[in-house]
Structures are given as C-alpha cells and as structure tokens.
Amino acid sequence: MAEPTRRPRPGPAFRPEFTLYLFYFFAFFVFFALLLALPDLLAGMRALPPAASLEEERAAGAEIARRALAGRLPLAVVAALLALAVGGYGRVLPGLRRR
C-alpha cells in the first residue's frame, strides 16, 4: 500500500509589520502634534480678524501652528514612540495582533 504524500506546509504569510509600525508612528505623531497645537490654534482663531482671502487665513494659521509647536516637537515624538510601544507590546493595534 502506498503511503499518502504529504504536502509541504506553506510558509508564513507576508505580514508588513514594520510598515504598519511606521504608519502608526506617523499617525500618532500627527495626532499628538495637533493635540499640542490645538489650544494656540483655537486662541488664534478667536483673536484674528476675518481675513480678506483664504490664502491669508492659511498663512496666519500656519504661523500660529509654527509658533505653537516651536519647542514641542520632541515631546510629540516621545509621546508617539510611547504610544507605539504600548500599542505594540499589548498587540492592540490593528494589523499587529497575534493569530
């Protein structure tokens, strides 16, 4: 009697974890940077008079955001790394969960 042939098991599926970690880092960084700049942006929105054009409003908003984040970008990077570390260690981020 012939023994049944064993099929080789397929290798592990491609899982782009590093790419997902990069995506989550930049998403967390933008989130924390906006969170740090939000109070100054809201105060600037209330204090600025109506602009004549949309370009002037954008330029004023960009200047307010630049001043708001002047010394706080390292804090946003650290907060993003900390959130990524906690989410990665706990495997709660979508796409990084164990099977």
N, C-alpha and C positions, 0 to 999 in steps of 0.2 A: 504494500500500500504506500502510495506517495504521500509525503507529508505536505500539508498546505504551506504555500510560500508565504513568507512574512514580508509585508510591505514595510519599507523604511518609514519611520515616523517623520512627518515634515518638521523642518527646523522651526525655531521660534519666528513668530510673525514680526514684521517690521513695526517697531514702536518708536516714533520720533520723540523720545523723552527730552533730549537736550533742546530741540527746537521748541517744545512746549514750555520748558523752563525759561528759555529766552523770551518767549511771548508773554508768559506770566510776569516775568521781571519787568518788562517794559509797561505792561498794563498796570501793575502795582505802582511803578514809578510815576506814571502819569496821574494815577488816582491820588497818590499822596502829594504830589506837587500841586495839583489843583486844590486839594484839601488845605494845603498850607497857604495858598494864594487867595483862597476864597474870601476871607474877611476883608482883605485890602481891595479886592475886586468889587465887592459889594459896597464898601465905603466909597470907592471911586465912582461907582455907578450912581450913587445917590448925590455926590458932590459936584460932578461935572455938569456943566450946562449942555443943552442939546447942541450937537454938532451940525455943521452945515452939510456935511456929506458923510457917507458911510465909511470912506477911507479915513477921515479924521477920527471917527469913533473907533475904528480898528487900531489906528496908531496910538490913540490915547489909552485904549485897553491894553495894548502890547507894552506900553511904557509902564503902566501901573503893575502889570504882571512881572515885568523885568525887575522893578524895584522891590516888589513883594518877595520874590524868590532870590534876591541878591545873595544872601548868605545861607539860605536854607536848602539848597540843592543837595549838599551832602547828607542832610537829615532825611530828605526824601529817598535818597539811595539806600541809606541804612534801614529805613522803615520798609522799603521794598524788599531788601535782602532778608530782613527778619520775617516778613510775611511769607516770602517764598520758602524760607527754611522751615517755618512752622507748617505750612501747607504741604510741602514736600515730605517732611518727616511723618506727618499724620496721614499722608496719602489721601487728602480730601479734595485735591484739585482735580477737576475732570481731565481724563486722559492719562493720569498718573497713578490711578488706582491699581491695586493688585488684582490679579484674576483669581 
